[in-house]
Amino acid sequence: MNFRRYQHELIAGIALLVMLGALLFKQGEISGKEERIKRLQSSVSELKEVVALKEIWGDKNLEKRVRELESVVPASKVKWNQKSKKVTASYRELTINELNTLMKKVLNLGVEIQLLDIKKEGALYYVELRCKW
């Protein structure tokens, strides 16, 4: 077979293969770049969330705000036990308005709720709360 005769066709075919390879490489790089950008954006958002939580948990006034949970309802309805950064509280015979006020306070605090048990007996509620920060 005479390669001289098909020299131009061979060069054109090789050039097409090189162009196809370059196109596939470019598409792979673009999709890889998009994946890296998405991964980086998610990492940055997670880091921002961690920083925000550290600021909330490191707040010097957090303990004072947690102590407000003791005075949300009358003292006769609360059994309060606090050891360093852990609180155990039992609330008994709460009305619906007192329960709503308590829940708003608890959920707006930056604490880790370990136990939240709410029981209803008639029109009154009994709440067991354990949290730490």
N, C-alpha and C positions, 0 to 999 in steps of 0.2 A: 504494500500500500504506500502510496506516495503522499507524505505529510506536507510537502511543499505545495501541493495542489489545494489542500484544505487549511492552509496556514491562517488565513484571515478568519475563517469560521471558528477555528480553535481559539484564537485570540478573543473573538467576540464572546464565545461560550465561557471562557475563563473569566472575562471581565464581568459577564452577567452573574456568574457564581460569586465572585468577590463582592459585587454590589448587593446581592441577596444576603450574603453573610454580614456585610456592614449594616444593612437594614435591620436584620434580626438582632444584631448586637446593640444597635441604637435603641430599639424597642425594649429590649431587656434592661438596659440601663435606665430608661425613662420609668418603667414600671418599678424597678428596684428603688429608684429615687423617691417615687411617690410612697412606697411602703416605708422607707426610712423616715420620711417626713411625718407620716401618720403615727409611726411608733414614737418618734421624738415628741410630737404634740401630746400624745397620751402620757408620756413620761413627765413632761412639763406640767400637765394638769394634775397628775398624781402628786408631784412634788409640791405644787401650790396648795393642794388639799392637806398634805402632811404639815406644811408650814402653818397653815391656818389652824389646824387642830392643836399643834404644839403651842401656839399663842393662846388658844382658848384654855388648854389644860395647864399652862404655865401661869395663868392669870392669878395674881396675888389676892384678888377679891372673890375668887371662886368659892373659897371656904365660907366667906361671909354670905354669899348668895345661897349656898347650900343650907346654911343655918336658918335662912328665911323659911325653908320648908317646915321647920318646927313651929313657926308662928303663923302659918297660913290658916290653920284651924285652931279652935280653942285648945288650951293646954290639957284639958281633961280628956280629950279624944286622941291624944298622941302619946305613944311610948317611943322615946328617942334614945338611940345608942350610937355614939360616934367614937370611933377609935382611929386616930391619926387621919387618914384620908379615906376611911370607909364609914358608911352610915347605914344603920339598920333602923327603919322606922315602921311602926305599926299604927295605922289610923283606924279608929273604930267609930261606928255609928255616924258616918258622914252623910250629909244630904247631897243631892245631885249638884247643887251650886258649889258646895265645898269641894266635892270631887273634881268638878270641872276646873276650879281655881288651882287645885293641887296639881292636876295633870298638866295644865298650861305651864306652871312653874317648873315642874320636873322636866318636861320636854324641851323647854327653852334653856336649860342648863347644859353645860358642856361636860357631862358626867357619863360614865359607863354604867348603864343600868344592868345589874346582875340578876335581879329578881323583881318582878312587878306582878303581884297577884291581887286581883280585884274580885271580891265576892259580894253578891247582892242578897240581902235577906229582907224581904218586904220592900220598903221604900228607902232603906238605909244600906250603905256600902261599907265594906271592910277592906282595907288596903294594906298589903305587906310590900314594903319597898326596901331594896338593898342596892346600894350604888357605891361607886368609888371614882376617884379622879386622880 
